[in-house]
Amino acid sequence: MRRVATIGLGAGLPLAFARAAVDLGAPETPATLVLAEALYCLSTPTLALGYAAGAALLWANGRQRLLEWAAPAGRMALTNYLMQTILQSLIFYGWGLALTGKFGLVFIYPFALALFAFQVTYSRRWLAHYRFGPVEWVWRSLTYGKRQPMIRELV
């Protein structure tokens, strides 16, 4: 795991920064578009493996508290995935604000982090009152063939 985290982050971060540099600094030509896409295709899975291995190492080494802040978002993963999809579609696609290509990665990454921070906060507040996320509740009710209890019981 240590090796995967080291290689994943050690190779993935420079590849991601190289892609950002190409997006920000190079004129848009077929060659730079192919280069940017190649860097994206290399950096994304490499970083994902690095982050996952890093999280697994933290967990295995008794440092779960460093990861607990994100747990509510994980308990509402389907709701948050759909929320991100809908919000970003409204912002970036033509049937919404059509902002695709108007901002570089310098804007996109902070925007994605801010959206995730919002989702963690929203998930924490939602789960203080309810047992499941709204979409997880629908999914669970359909799976079991009957309406599942939604409101958290106070003890």
Secondary structure per residue as TSV (DSSP state, phi and psi in degrees):
chain	resnum	aa	ss	phi	psi
A	1	M	-	360.0	-40.1
A	2	R	H	-60.8	-42.4
A	3	R	H	-65.8	-42.2
A	4	V	H	-63.5	-43.1
A	5	A	H	-63.5	-44.0
A	6	T	H	-64.6	-47.7
A	7	I	H	-69.0	-43.9
A	8	G	H	-59.5	-48.0
A	9	L	H	-78.7	-38.7
A	10	G	H	-65.8	-33.1
A	11	A	H	-95.4	-38.1
A	12	G	H	-67.0	-41.6
A	13	L	H	-64.6	-48.3
A	14	P	H	-61.1	-37.0
A	15	L	H	-64.3	-41.2
A	16	A	H	-66.2	-41.2
A	17	F	H	-65.9	-36.6
A	18	A	H	-64.1	-40.6
A	19	R	H	-63.1	-43.8
A	20	A	H	-60.9	-40.0
A	21	A	H	-64.8	-40.0
A	22	V	H	-65.0	-44.5
A	23	D	H	-62.4	-39.1
A	24	L	H	-85.0	-34.3
A	25	G	H	-108.5	-22.4
A	26	A	S	-95.4	143.5
A	27	P	-	-64.0	148.7
A	28	E	-	-78.5	104.2
A	29	T	-	-127.5	166.2
A	30	P	H	-55.4	-38.9
A	31	A	H	-65.9	-43.7
A	32	T	H	-70.4	-33.0
A	33	L	H	-64.5	-42.2
A	34	V	H	-65.9	-42.7
A	35	L	H	-62.0	-46.2
A	36	A	H	-61.0	-42.4
A	37	E	H	-67.0	-40.1
A	38	A	H	-63.3	-44.0
A	39	L	H	-63.1	-39.1
A	40	Y	H	-63.0	-46.6
A	41	C	H	-64.7	-29.9
A	42	L	H	-81.4	-41.7
A	43	S	H	-75.4	-36.2
A	44	T	H	-62.2	-55.9
A	45	P	H	-67.9	-31.6
A	46	T	H	-64.3	-46.6
A	47	L	H	-64.9	-40.7
A	48	A	H	-59.1	-44.4
A	49	L	H	-64.2	-41.4
A	50	G	H	-62.2	-45.9
A	51	Y	H	-64.5	-44.3
A	52	A	H	-63.2	-43.5
A	53	A	H	-66.1	-39.1
A	54	G	H	-61.6	-43.7
A	55	A	H	-64.8	-40.7
A	56	A	H	-63.3	-39.1
A	57	L	H	-65.5	-43.4
A	58	L	H	-59.0	-44.9
A	59	W	H	-64.3	-46.5
A	60	A	H	-66.3	-27.3
A	61	N	T	-94.2	17.9
A	62	G	T	74.7	22.0
A	63	R	-	-108.2	40.3
A	64	Q	G	-59.2	-30.5
A	65	R	G	-59.5	-28.9
A	66	L	G	-70.3	-17.0
A	67	L	T	-106.7	-14.5
A	68	E	G	-61.0	-28.1
A	69	W	G	-59.5	-28.7
A	70	A	G	-92.2	-6.9
A	71	A	H	-57.3	-43.2
A	72	P	H	-58.7	-38.9
A	73	A	H	-64.6	-35.7
A	74	G	H	-68.2	-33.4
A	75	R	H	-71.4	-19.0
A	76	M	T	-119.0	39.6
A	77	A	H	-60.1	-43.6
A	78	L	H	-68.1	-43.2
A	79	T	H	-58.9	-46.9
A	80	N	H	-67.5	-37.5
A	81	Y	H	-61.7	-47.7
A	82	L	H	-65.9	-38.0
A	83	M	H	-61.6	-46.2
A	84	Q	H	-61.1	-43.8
A	85	T	H	-61.2	-47.7
A	86	I	H	-67.0	-48.1
A	87	L	H	-62.1	-46.2
A	88	Q	H	-70.7	-31.1
A	89	S	H	-65.3	-42.8
A	90	L	H	-62.6	-35.7
A	91	I	H	-80.4	-43.1
A	92	F	H	-101.2	-26.6
A	93	Y	S	-89.0	164.4
A	94	G	T	-62.4	-26.9
A	95	W	T	-81.9	1.1
A	96	G	T	-119.9	-125.9
A	97	L	T	-83.0	-12.8
A	98	A	-	56.5	48.7
A	99	L	-	-94.9	9.0
A	100	T	T	-59.5	130.8
A	101	G	T	81.8	-4.2
A	102	K	T	-84.9	-20.0
A	103	F	S	-128.8	147.4
A	104	G	-	-89.6	-175.6
A	105	L	H	-64.3	-22.0
A	106	V	H	-61.3	-31.1
A	107	F	H	-89.6	-40.6
A	108	I	H	-63.5	-44.5
A	109	Y	H	-64.1	-48.5
A	110	P	H	-61.9	-35.5
A	111	F	H	-62.0	-45.8
A	112	A	H	-63.6	-41.5
A	113	L	H	-64.3	-41.1
A	114	A	H	-64.9	-40.9
A	115	L	H	-63.4	-42.7
A	116	F	H	-65.8	-40.9
A	117	A	H	-60.0	-41.3
A	118	F	H	-60.9	-43.4
A	119	Q	H	-66.7	-37.4
A	120	V	H	-63.0	-45.7
A	121	T	H	-63.6	-47.2
A	122	Y	H	-60.2	-44.5
A	123	S	H	-63.5	-42.8
A	124	R	H	-60.7	-45.9
A	125	R	H	-67.2	-42.0
A	126	W	H	-61.8	-48.0
A	127	L	H	-71.5	-12.1
A	128	A	H	-69.5	-23.2
A	129	H	H	-112.0	-26.4
A	130	Y	B	-125.5	155.1
A	131	R	S	-76.9	-30.1
A	132	F	S	-136.9	164.3
A	133	G	-	-69.2	160.7
A	134	P	H	-60.4	-43.5
A	135	V	H	-73.6	-35.5
A	136	E	H	-63.1	-36.1
A	137	W	H	-65.0	-45.7
A	138	V	H	-61.5	-46.9
A	139	W	H	-60.0	-45.2
A	140	R	H	-65.2	-42.4
A	141	S	H	-63.2	-41.9
A	142	L	H	-65.8	-39.6
A	143	T	H	-62.4	-44.9
A	144	Y	H	-87.1	-6.5
A	145	G	T	73.2	14.2
A	146	K	S	-155.0	156.9
A	147	R	-	-63.3	125.6
A	148	Q	-	-88.6	149.9
A	149	P	-	-65.6	132.2
A	150	M	-	-104.4	-44.0
A	151	I	B	-74.4	134.1
A	152	R	-	-67.9	131.7
A	153	E	-	-78.7	129.8
A	154	L	-	-79.9	134.2
A	155	V	-	-112.9	360.0
